Amino acid sequence: MRLEGKVALITGAARGMGASEAKMFANEGAKVAIADVREEDGRKLEAEITEIGGEAIFVALDVTQEDQWESAVAKVVAQFGKLDILVNNAGISGSGEPDYTSTDAWDRLMNINAKGVFLGMKYAIPEMNKVGGGSIVNISSISGFVGQESVHPGYNASKGAVRLLTKAGAVQHAKEGIRVNSVHPGIMPPMLTSFQRGNSAREALVESIPMGREGEPEEVASAVLFLASDDASYITGTELIVDGGMTCI
């Protein structure tokens, strides 16, 4: 198994892509910390992983709160003895915002999507140094590469920040044996904060994808698994786009 003996903390892991990542990591032998604000969903996933023979714990975490990051990482280390992998998956979409000039929306997007990643790295890296290295995978978006007409610009800015924060972390911590990479999903099943299926803007985007469909959470999880594993041992600071060819046109 590709993650045998590894301990992984995944944020936003109670639902969607994060849940797919958590299940895939557990199936590959990792001990998984499911970090999220949605306790009921997180506990259900914890039980699901445990029932199939995996090891998982739920950790309550609002990624915008520094004290919660400190306690979450401490809880993972207390439970499993170390931390090898961090997946900064938690985030919100900007496509559901009705006012693209909203300062409140800007602050919310930057706090959750960008500051949350910064704080995760801040508290995970010292623990990775204790075990001689680790792997961090930050979930950005194709919106970190291009501008978009129907998205709050704070979303593009926040995901662009994740992209460059990843590169900075990769350079600063490479000699410590810590790899930092980013994954950039394209159109995926809608989040609670994004356009829903049937929305004309969303449907137009899906029709523009060369592969002719939206992606699946498991397809992103597979990319995250690769970068988290030793299969990517000489890869750091890279951007793995999972978008069905959307950014090629």
C-alpha positions in Angstrom: 0.0 0.0 0.0 1.3 3.4 -1.0 0.7 5.2 2.3 1.5 2.3 4.7 2.6 3.7 8.1 1.8 7.3 7.2 -0.3 9.7 9.2 -2.4 12.2 7.2 -4.5 15.2 8.2 -7.0 16.3 5.6 -9.1 19.5 6.0 -12.6 19.8 4.7 -12.7 16.0 4.7 -16.2 15.4 5.9 -17.7 15.7 2.4 -17.0 15.9 -1.3 -13.4 15.7 -2.5 -12.0 15.7 1.0 -14.1 12.6 1.9 -12.9 10.9 -1.3 -9.3 11.7 -0.3 -9.8 10.4 3.2 -11.2 7.1 2.1 -8.6 6.6 -0.6 -5.8 7.4 1.8 -7.2 4.9 4.4 -7.5 2.3 1.7 -3.8 2.9 0.9 -2.8 2.3 4.6 -2.7 5.8 6.0 -4.0 6.8 9.4 -6.4 9.6 8.6 -7.5 12.7 10.6 -10.7 14.0 9.2 -10.6 17.7 9.9 -13.8 19.7 9.3 -16.4 22.1 10.8 -19.1 19.5 10.0 -18.9 17.2 12.9 -21.9 14.9 12.1 -20.6 14.2 8.6 -17.1 13.8 9.9 -18.1 11.3 12.5 -20.0 9.3 10.0 -16.9 9.1 7.7 -14.8 8.2 10.7 -17.1 5.3 11.4 -17.2 4.2 7.8 -13.4 4.1 7.5 -13.1 2.2 10.8 -15.8 -0.3 9.8 -13.7 -1.4 6.8 -10.6 -1.8 8.9 -9.0 1.6 8.5 -7.8 4.0 11.2 -9.4 7.5 11.4 -10.3 10.2 13.8 -12.5 13.2 13.5 -10.9 16.5 14.5 -13.0 19.7 14.7 -11.3 22.5 12.8 -12.3 25.9 11.4 -9.3 26.5 9.2 -9.5 30.3 9.7 -8.8 29.9 13.5 -5.1 29.7 14.4 -5.8 28.2 17.9 -7.9 25.5 16.4 -5.1 24.6 14.0 -2.7 24.3 16.9 -5.0 22.0 18.9 -6.0 19.9 15.8 -2.3 19.1 14.9 -1.6 18.4 18.6 -4.5 16.0 18.7 -3.4 14.1 15.6 0.1 13.8 17.0 -1.2 12.7 20.4 -3.4 10.0 18.7 -1.0 8.7 16.1 2.4 9.8 17.2 3.4 11.9 14.2 2.2 13.8 11.1 3.5 12.9 7.7 1.0 14.3 5.3 -1.2 17.5 5.2 -3.9 18.0 2.6 -5.2 21.5 2.6 -8.5 20.7 1.0 -11.0 22.9 2.8 -12.3 25.8 0.7 -15.4 27.6 -0.5 -16.4 28.7 -4.0 -16.9 32.2 -5.3 -19.4 31.3 -8.1 -22.4 31.5 -5.8 -21.7 35.1 -4.6 -24.4 37.5 -6.0 -22.3 40.6 -5.6 -18.8 40.4 -7.1 -17.8 43.6 -5.4 -18.7 42.4 -1.9 -15.9 43.1 0.6 -17.3 40.6 3.0 -17.2 37.9 0.3 -13.5 38.9 -0.5 -12.6 38.5 3.2 -14.4 35.2 3.6 -12.8 33.7 0.5 -9.3 34.9 1.4 -9.6 33.7 5.0 -10.8 30.2 4.3 -9.1 29.5 1.0 -5.7 31.2 1.5 -5.2 32.0 5.2 -6.4 28.5 6.1 -3.7 26.9 3.9 -1.0 29.2 5.4 -2.0 28.2 8.9 -2.1 24.6 8.1 1.5 24.7 6.8 2.6 26.8 9.7 1.5 24.1 12.2 2.2 20.9 10.2 5.7 21.7 9.1 7.3 21.6 12.6 5.8 18.2 13.1 7.1 17.0 9.8 10.5 18.2 10.7 10.5 16.0 13.7 10.2 12.9 11.5 12.6 14.0 8.8 10.2 15.2 6.2 6.7 15.0 4.8 4.3 15.9 2.0 1.9 18.8 1.8 -0.8 18.9 -1.0 -2.7 22.2 -1.3 -6.0 22.2 -3.2 -6.1 25.2 -5.5 -8.2 25.4 -8.6 -7.9 26.3 -12.3 -9.3 29.6 -11.1 -5.8 30.2 -9.7 -4.5 30.3 -13.3 -7.2 32.2 -15.2 -9.8 35.0 -14.7 -13.5 34.2 -15.0 -16.5 36.2 -15.8 -19.0 34.6 -13.4 -16.9 34.2 -10.2 -16.1 36.6 -7.4 -12.5 37.8 -8.0 -11.7 36.9 -4.4 -11.9 33.3 -5.4 -9.4 33.7 -8.2 -7.2 35.7 -5.9 -7.4 33.2 -3.1 -6.6 30.2 -5.3 -3.8 32.1 -7.0 -2.4 32.8 -3.5 -2.5 29.0 -2.8 -0.6 28.4 -6.0 2.3 30.7 -5.1 2.2 29.9 -1.3 2.8 26.3 -2.5 5.8 27.3 -4.5 7.3 29.4 -1.7 6.8 26.5 0.7 8.4 24.1 -1.7 11.5 26.2 -2.0 11.8 27.1 1.7 11.4 23.5 3.0 12.9 21.3 0.3 16.2 20.8 2.2 14.1 19.6 5.2 12.7 16.8 3.1 9.2 18.4 2.9 7.6 18.4 -0.5 4.8 21.0 -1.2 2.6 20.7 -4.3 -0.7 21.9 -5.5 -3.7 20.3 -7.3 -5.9 22.4 -9.5 -9.4 20.9 -10.1 -11.6 22.1 -12.9 -15.4 21.8 -12.9 -16.4 19.3 -10.2 -19.7 18.3 -8.7 -21.1 21.5 -7.1 -20.1 22.6 -3.6 -22.7 24.2 -1.3 -21.2 27.6 -2.1 -21.1 27.3 -5.9 -23.4 27.3 -8.9 -25.6 24.2 -8.8 -26.4 21.9 -11.8 -28.9 23.5 -14.1 -27.4 27.0 -13.7 -26.9 28.4 -17.2 -23.4 29.7 -16.5 -22.3 26.3 -15.0 -23.7 24.4 -17.9 -21.9 26.6 -20.4 -18.6 25.9 -18.6 -19.3 22.1 -18.7 -20.0 22.2 -22.4 -16.7 23.9 -23.0 -14.6 21.1 -21.4 -12.8 19.2 -24.1 -13.5 15.9 -22.4 -17.2 16.8 -22.4 -18.0 16.3 -18.7 -17.3 17.5 -15.2 -14.7 15.7 -13.1 -15.3 13.3 -10.2 -14.0 13.7 -6.7 -12.1 10.4 -7.0 -10.2 11.7 -10.0 -8.9 14.6 -7.9 -8.2 12.2 -4.9 -6.1 10.1 -7.1 -3.9 13.1 -8.1 -3.6 14.0 -4.4 -2.7 10.5 -3.5 0.1 10.4 -6.1 1.6 13.7 -4.8 1.3 12.6 -1.2 3.0 9.3 -1.8 6.6 8.4 -2.3 5.8 7.9 -6.0 6.3 11.6 -6.2 9.5 11.7 -4.2 11.3 14.1 -6.6 8.3 16.3 -7.2 7.9 19.6 -5.3 6.5 23.0 -6.1 4.5 21.6 -9.1 1.0 22.2 -10.2 -1.1 19.2 -11.1 -4.2 20.3 -13.2 -7.2 18.0 -13.1 -9.7 19.7 -15.5 -10.4 17.5 -18.5 -8.4 19.8 -20.7 -10.4 23.0 -19.8 -7.3 25.2 -19.5 -5.9 24.0 -22.8 -8.4 26.2 -24.7 
